[in-house]
Amino acid sequence: FGNSQALFSISSTSGVTYYDSLFADVTEGFPSAVYARATAGGQPPDFLTEEFLNFEYPGYTLNPFDLNFSQIFYSPTGPPSTSLGVTSPLGDYDNYTVTVRRSVYEFPVPRGDADNGSWEINLREDGGLWVGNTVEGIAMKHPFPFFQQTYSQVYLGANGYLAFEQVSDSDNRNYPLYSSHFAIPRISFLFANLAPKIGGEIWAKSLDDRFVVTFEDMPQWDPYIYPPSSSPNSVQVELFYSGHVRITYGAVNAYYAIVGLSDGRGVPINPALLFENLRSVSSMTDFSTILSTPTALSIDPITPPEVEAGDVAEFTAYATAPISLGYPSLLAQWTLEDFPSFYDEGNGTGHFRWETNIEDDGEHIVRVSAFLADQTAYQDVRVWVNIGKPLPAAVDLGIRTNNAVEDPTRSQTVSDETELIAMYTYTHPLQYILPEYYQEGYTQILWFRNQQSVPALANLPVVPPFYTQPNDQWCFKVLPVTLSGQQGMFATSPVVTILSLPKILDVVRVLDLPPGEIYPEQLPFPNVAMAWDFSSGGAEIAILGRKLSHATSIKIGGIQCTSVESINDNRIDVIAPAHLPSPVVGGQPLAETIVVTTTAGTNFMTNAVVYVASGAEISKADVNMDGVVDAVDVQLVINTVLMATKNEIDADVNRDGKVNSVDIQAVINEALHVK
């Protein structure tokens, strides 16, 4: 413990900045160090602090509070003391310029409501708490630079200050004294003996570009004044993440208060009191003499951009300078290796624009500097690029039933004889960039029948037909999972309703049917189109299949059949309506569709009927009578020769009373157009 003095033995040169360092070795803990700088021949610093006293007190100068409905704006100025991304212990009062506006009757930031992100803060008398990123969710979104140091949280004192060190309730530094203000790094927006438990409100709000604390109608404690609420005080302080500080006063009635900034190095000493022949420097600012126009170059607050990887990060910098000096020039550098995309507009503004990528994840600092005559200002802008934690997703969900004309991504009705097939597309923003982590892993599929899960089908992509029943409603949910185990959100498919739809297996002439009842296990007959003369209609045909009972409508080629008879669940007999000849494309007739509607629903069979022109002769080689001789007819004759078919098919092509290899050759010849 002790005192010492050190004097420079060299003569100083006007305009040169000199740096001082003082180290104190201690018996315990780490050595302590303080730093200072001064420019020879320069103007003495403004210590940016004023003490107000509204009553006469021995040893104090009367100085009534005169900042009611006024606004103090501290703007960082001057050059940086260190390189980009490094904090400096050399910040001092020369790093700020200040303006004062009068007749400000509203706070810049309204409280709004809880949905707008404001927090009510309850403090005990002389108490305090840390606000920032650790307590009660009252968060500063970005670090705050103060005297060229950066802080991610700040200590809010009930006595009207924000400090960058914790202060206990009983500590002298917690009570409004001039020496207490300068003892620690602090913003005294209304450092007074306030009484939050008696009345008033304290609230905070976090915005994209600043952190805001407001004291509204806060009384000052005084044992001689009752009730204290008769002298309320209202003030709002904004900490911009650019380093700017704005304090706005409503009605203030404090009888003693301190307003200003402190670098924490103690009350500034007047050098004229220590040495002869030195200019006297006052440590007290008179805010009433400060103009509303800037006297030094500065850069307006810039909102730190925060974007998702792949998006564009950009901002515009506006430099503010004394009007008489003209427009400053601007340039930028950043913590990446190349040069930032920054353009000086030539009118005191500059624009930064950056197209980010996945690889740019993290924090990057862009230093914007402004130059005008012999003045300099800078601002470090933090650009945040987030890949966040992008989640996998399942999209384009659908239930497919192998129906060529269905839209599986829409809710639909399906037959109870068809399987349900889950379909979806897995996606993740990084699946091709980091496939070892973000390609699809063990994605979960959960089937639901009538809103109840079916555990037996978990993670199966197909529901067999025997699980479904008429009137069931089915859907599935997908939980996408990456290879690294990251889960997304459940996605739900459309809903399919199971109906007992009719099933068409074949269409034949009634006269070609064997006697007796036809059962499904005897089917299918050759599933090929049948041809007949169109002009008269009237042919009796049988529609064979399943669930054909209670038919209400039969259409052939879009024309309603007027005679419909449901024989049983496997057969409907109809009289074919007259119809124009089926069109022929490429030598092949285009078969018409049969549509069957029952009380349970509608189904259809394509390639069912071919209408031929009136009087046209159907070749004997056209065994199946579909209007064309092709490989199907060849196979039918072969099946008959080998007795491989149960159908009574007229395969005697040459009409010799026998079905043999001669008939096979005759069909082949006609199919190949061999005369």
N, C-alpha and C positions, 0 to 999 in steps of 0.2 A: 504494500500500500504506500502511496506517496504521490508527489507531484513532480513534474519536470518541465523544462522549457527547452525548446530548440529553435535556433535562429539560422536562417540562410546567411551564409557569409558572402554569397555572390550577389552582385547587383542584378536587378530584374530588368527585363526589356519589355517595353510596352507592346501589348498585343500577343505576348507569349503566354500560353497556359502552363502553369506549374502544378505538379501533383505532389501531395504529401501522403505519407503512410506512417502510422504510429502503431507499434506492436507492444502489447503488454504481456509479459510472461507471468504465469500464475503458478502457485504451488500445487493446485489441483485442477484437473480438467484441461481443456484446450486453451492455448494462447488466444488472446483477443486482439483484434485489429480494427482500426478505423482508417478511413481514407478521406481525402479532401482534395479539391483542386481550386485554383483561382487564376484568373487572367489579369495580368498586370495592366494597369491603366484602364481596365474596363469599368462598367457601371457596377455599383454594389448591388447584390441580389435583393429581390423583394421576397420576403419570407412568407407572404401569402396568408397571413394570419392576423386577426384583429380581436382584441379583448373589449367586451362591452360591459359597462357598469352604469346602472340606472339610478344609483343613489350615492350620496357622498359617504366615503369611507376613508378613515385615516390611512395615508400612504398610497391611496389609489386615485387616479385621475378620472373624473366624471366623464363618461362616454356613452350616452344613451344608445340603445339599439336602433339603428336607422335602416335596416334591410327589410322591413315589412314589405311584402308584395314585390320583392326583388329576386333576381336570379344571378347567381355567380357561376361562371363557366370556366373551368380550368382546362386548358388545352396543352398537350405535350408539344414541346418545341425543341429546337437545337439538334445537334448531331448525336448519333449513338456513341456510347463510350466503348463498346466492344463489337466484335464481329457478330454476324447474323446467328441467332439461335443461342447466344450466350448472354446470361444476365450480368449486370455490372454493379459493383459496389460504389460506383462514383456518381450515382444520380444525385442531383442537388436541385435547389430552387430555380436555377437557371433553366431547368428542363421544362418549366411551365410558363405559360402566359395566361393572363386572366382578363375576362371581360365581365361587366356587370350591366344587366338590363333592369330597368325600372317598370313599374306598372304591369306586373305579371300577376294576374288574379286567378289563374287556374294552374293546378299541377300538370306538368307535361304528360304524366302517365295516370290515367284514371284507374280506380281500383277494379271496377267491373264486378265480377262475381267469381265464385269458385271455379266455374267452367273456364274462365279466362286465366287461370293459373295464379291467383293471389293466395297468400297464406296469412292467416292471423297469427301474430306472435304475442305470447304472454310472457312478460318479464317481471320479476320481482323488483322491489326497490333496490337500486344500486347493482342489480344483477346483469347478466349478459349471457349470450350463447354464440357458438360458432354457427354461421350460416355459410352455405356453399355446397359441398358435395358429400357431407357426412351426417347431417342432423336433420331429422324430421322431413326429409325430402325437399327442403328449401335449397334449391340447387342453383349454383352459378354454372352456366353452360360452358363457359370458357375461362381460362385463367385471366386475371386482371393485373396489368402492369402498373407499378407504382414506384416512382423514383428509380426506374430501370431494373427493378426486381419484379418477378411475377408471383402471383398468389392464387391458389385455387379455392381458398375460403377466407372468410373475414369474420372477426369477432365483433358482434353487435352489442354495444353497451346501452343499458337503459338510460344512461345519462347523456345520450345524444351523440354518440361517436361510433365510427367503424375503425377498429384497430387491426393490425396484422401481427399482434401478439396477444395472448390471453391475459386478461387482467382480473385478479380476484376481487371479490366484493369489498374487502377491507383495505385493499392496496391504495396508497395515496394517489397513484396514477389513475384511479377510477373516479377521482373527484375533480371538479372543474377548477383547476388552477393553471396559470400560464405555464409554469414549469412542468406540470403533469402532461399538458398537451404535447410539449416537445420531447417528452421522455421516451416515447415509443413511436414507431411509424403509425400514423393515425390520420383519419379524416374526421375533423370535428365539425359536423354539420350544424349542431346546436349543443355544444358541450356545456351543459347546465345541470343543476340538481333537480332532475325531473322526477315525476311521481306517477309511473304507469299504473300502480295499483289503485290510485285514487280516481282516475278517470282517463279518458282518451283512448285511442286505439293505435296499435302498431301493426303494420302489414308489409309484406314483401311480395315482389313479383319478379319473375324471371322471363325476360324477353330474348329474342334471338341476338340482339346487339348490346344488351345491358342488363344489369341487375339493379333492382329498385327497392329502396326501403323508405317507408313513409310513417311519420309520427303525426297523428291528427288530434287536435284539441287536447294536447298533453299538458297537464298542469305542472307547475314548478313547486317543489316542496318548500314550504316556509312556515316555521312555527309561529310567526307573527301575523300570517295572513290566513283567514278562514272565510269561506271555504277556498281551497287552492284552485278549484275549477273556475273561479272567477277570473283567472289570468291564464287562459289556455295558450298553447303554442302549437303551430302547425308548420311542418317542413318536410320536404321530400329530397332525397339524395339519389342520384343515378350514377352507377359505376359502369361506364362504357368499356367494353372489352378492348377498345383501342387505347385505353388509358385516360380518356377524358373523364372529368368529374363535373357534374352539374348539380347545384344545390338551389332549390326553389323554396322561397319563404312565403307562407301565408301570413296570418296575424301572429306576431311574436310578442309576448309580454314578459319574457324572462328578465329579472332584474340584474342577473349576472350571467354572461355566456361568452364562450370562445368559439370563433369560427375560423377555419382554415385548414391547411395541410401541414403535416409534420414529417420530417425524414427520420425522426427518432434519435437524433444526435444531441439532444439537449437544446436549451434556450440559446439562440444565436447571441454571440458576445460582440459587443461594440468594440472594435479594435482600438478606437481612440481612447478607451479606458485603460488599455494595456500598454500602448506605445505612444510616444510623442510623434507629432507631425503626421498623423494618419487621419484620414477623413472619418468623421463620425457616421456610423451606419445605424439606423433605427431598425429594431426587430419587429416593429409594428407596422402593419399595412392599414391604410385608410381606404376601405372599399368605396367610400362615398366619392372619392376622387377618380375612380377607375372608369374608363369610358366603355361604351357598348361596342365600339369598333376595335378590332385587334391591332396591337402594336408590334406583333411579331408573327412570322410565318408559322403556319400550322397546317395540318391535314385533318379534315373533318372525319368524324367517326365512321369507320367502315365495318359493316356487319360481316363477321367471319362466315364465309361460305361453307356449307355442310351439304355434301351431295353423295348420292349412291355411285359406286364405281360404274363407269360407263356414261355418266351424265356430264354435263358441262358445268364447270365451276367458273364463276365470273363475278367481277365487282368493278365499280367505278370509283376512283379516288378524286376527291375535290380538295384542292389546296386553297386555304384562306390566307390572304396576305394584306398588309396595309395597302390601301387603294393607290397611294401615290407611287408605289414601286412597280406596278405593272403585273404581268402574268409570270408566275414561276414555271420552271421546267421540271418535269417529273421523269423518273426512271425507276426500274424495279430489279431486284435480284431475289433469288430464293434458295432454299436448302437443297434443291436438286442440282444435278451437275450441269445441265444445259441452261440456256437463258429463258426466262419466262416470256410468255406471249403477252407483252404489255405495250400499249401504244399511247404515246403522249399526244393528246389532242391539240396542244398548242395554246389552249385557252385556260390553263390552270386545272385541267382535268386529264386523267389518264384511265385507260380501260384495260383490265386484265381478263383474259379468257383462256380456259384450259379444258380440253377434251380429255377426261380421265379414262383410265383403264383399270381392270381388276388388279394389276400389279401395283397400282398407285395407292393401295389401301394404307391408311394411316394419316398422321398429321404432317403438314408441310407449311412452312412459314415463308410468306412473301413479304419482303421489305420494300416498301414504297418510300422513296426519298424525293423531297422537293427542294429546289435551289432557286434563290432569288437574291441578287446582289451578294451581300456578305452573310445572308441568313440561310439556315438549313433547318429542315424538319423531316421527321421520318415516322413511319408507323409500321409495325410488324403485324401482318394480317395472317391469322391461322386459318389454313384451308384444310378442312376435314373431308377425307374420302373414305367412305364406309362400304365395305362389302356386307356390313351388318352381319347378320347370320342368315343369308338367303335360304329359304326353306325349299325342300323338294315339293313338287305339286303333281297331282294327277288331274289331267284335263281330257276333254273329249270322251267322257264316259258314255257307254251305251251297252245295251243288251241285244245281242245278235242272235237270230234264229235260222240263219242260212236261207232266208227269204230274199231273193234277188231284188225285190222292189221295195223292201222296207227301209225305213230310216231308223237305225238302231239308237240314235242319240235322242229320240223323242219317245215319250210314253206311247204305248201301243197295246193292242190286244193280240195274243198269240194262241196257237193251238196247244192243247194239253198233251199232244203227241210229239212236241218238238223240244229239243234241249235248249237251255238258255246259256249263252256264251258271253262272259264278261269281257268287255273291251275298254281300254283306257290308254292314254299316252302319258308316260312318265317324263317329267321335265325338271331341270335344275339349272340356274344361270351358270353354274361352274362345271357342269357335267363333262364338257369337252376340254375345259382348261385344266382341271384337276380331276381326271376321271377316276384315279385310284381312291378318291374320297367321295366324289359326288355322283358317280354313276349309280344306277338303281341297285339297291341291296335287297333285303328281305321285306319287300312291300307286302302289306297285309290286305287280304280280301275277305270281307264279311258279308254273307248273304242274309237277307231278311225276307221272311214270308209273313205277310199280314202284320208287318211292323215288329215281328219277333225274330231274333237271330236264330240261325240254324247252325249250331256248332259243328255238326258233322260235315258241313260243306266249307268250313273255314279254310281260306287260302286255296280253294279249288276254283279254277277259272270257268268250270262248266257245271251246270245243274242237269243231271239226267232227267228224262221225261217222267220216270216213275216217282219223282219227288213232288211233282206238280199235280194239283187238283183243280177242277173247274172252280172259277170265282176267286182263286188265290190272287194276291197281288205280291209281286216279287220285285226286289231291287237289291243292289249291293253297295257297300261302302268300301272305299280304298284309302288306306293310310300309307302314303308313299314314304319310303325309307331309303336313305343313302347307304353306300357301302360302308361308310364310317359310323352308321347307326343314327344319323340325324333324322328325326321324324318331321314330317310336314303336317298339314291339316287334313282331316277326313274330308273326302269328296263323295257325293252321293249320286248314284246313277238315276236315269229316268225309271219310271215304274212300268212294268208290264202286267197286264191282267190276263189270267189264264182262262180261256174259254174252250168249251167242248165243240170245236169247230168241225164242220163236215170235212171229210178227206176223200178226194176223188182219185181213184187208182186207175180206172180204165173206162173207155166208152166202146161199146160193141153193139152190133145189130141184135135185136131180140131173137131173131131166127137163128143166129149163130150160137146162142147160149145152149148149154146142155140142159136136159130136164132136171128139175129139182131146184132146191134153194142153193144159192151161191154164198159161201162163207169167205171171210177175209183170208183165211189161210190157203184158200184155193187160188188166190190172186197173187201177183198181178197177171192179168192178161198182157199181151204185147202192148206196151204203152206207146202206141203210135196213132197217128191221125187216121180217121175213117172217112172215106169219100162217098158221096152220093149225088144224084141229080138234084140240082138246086130248085128247078122251076116249080115243081109241085110240092116240095116238102113232103110231109106225111110219113116219112120213114120212121118206124118204131125203133128207138134205140134205148139201150139200158146204160145208165150211169152206175158204175160199181165202185164201192169204197167202204168207208166206215162212217158212222154217226150221220147217216143220211135220212133218218126219220124226221118227220114233221117239216118236210121241205115246203117252203112258201114261195120260192121263185127259182126258175131255171132259165138262164139266158145262154143262147148259142150264137157266137159272133155278134153279141149285143142285141139280139132279137129275142123277145120273150117267147118262151114255149107256152102254148095255150092249154096243153094237156099234160098234167103232171100227176103221177101216181107213185106214192111211196110204197114200195113192195115190202121192204123191211129195213132194218138199220144198215144193210149193206147194198141196197139196190133201189134206184128210182127209175121208172120207165117214163119216157116222154115221147111225144110226137114232134119230130124235128120241124121247125118252121122253114118256110121258103126263104131263100137267101141268094144274093148275087154270087156269081162264081168267085172263089177265093183268088186273090191276085197271085200272079206267077212272077217270081224274081229269079233271074239266073237259071231258068228252066225248072225251078222248084216252086210248088205252090206254097203259099203262106197259110198255115193252118189257123183256124179260128179257136177262140178260147171259150170254154164252158165255165159259167159262174153259177155256183149252187148256193142258195141262201136257205138256211133253216132257222128255226126259232132260237138256236144257239149262236148263230153267226153266219158269216159268209166266207167261202173259200173258192178257189178256182183251179182250173187245169189248162195250161197253155198247150198248143200243138195237139188239139183234140179232134177237130173236124175240118175236112177239106171239102168245099163245095165245088163241083165240076159243072161245066156248061150243060145245058139241057140237050139230051140226046147223045152226049159224048159217051163213047164206049170205053169202059174201063178194061184195060188189058187183063187177059187171063194170068199174065205173069205178075200182075199187081195183086199179090196174094192177100195182103192186108187191106187192100182197097183204099189206099191213102192218096191215090192220084199220081203216084210216081213209082217206077220200078227201080229198086235200089238194093243195097246189101241186106236190108232188113227182110225183104222178100226172099232173097237167097237163103238166109238163115232159117226162115220159117219152113221152107221146103226141106232143107237139110234136117231140121228138127223132126219133121213128119216122117221122113225116110228112116231116121234113127229112132223113131217113136219116142222122141225126147220131149214132146209137148202133150199136155193134157187137153188142149183145145181142139175142137172139131173144125179144123181149117181146111178149106178146099184148096189143096196143094197140087191137084191134078192139072197141071198147066196145059199139057198137050191133049187132055181129055181122052186118054186111052184107057181109062179105068184103073190105072195103076199110078202110084206115086213112087218114082224111082229116080235114078241118076239122070235119065233123059229130061225129067222135069227140072232138075237142078240146072242142067246145062241150058235149057230154054230160058230160064230166068236170068242166068248169067249173060247169055247172049243179048237179051233185050236190055239188061242193065248197062251193057257195054255198047249198045247200039250196033250189034253185029247182025247183019242181014243173013 
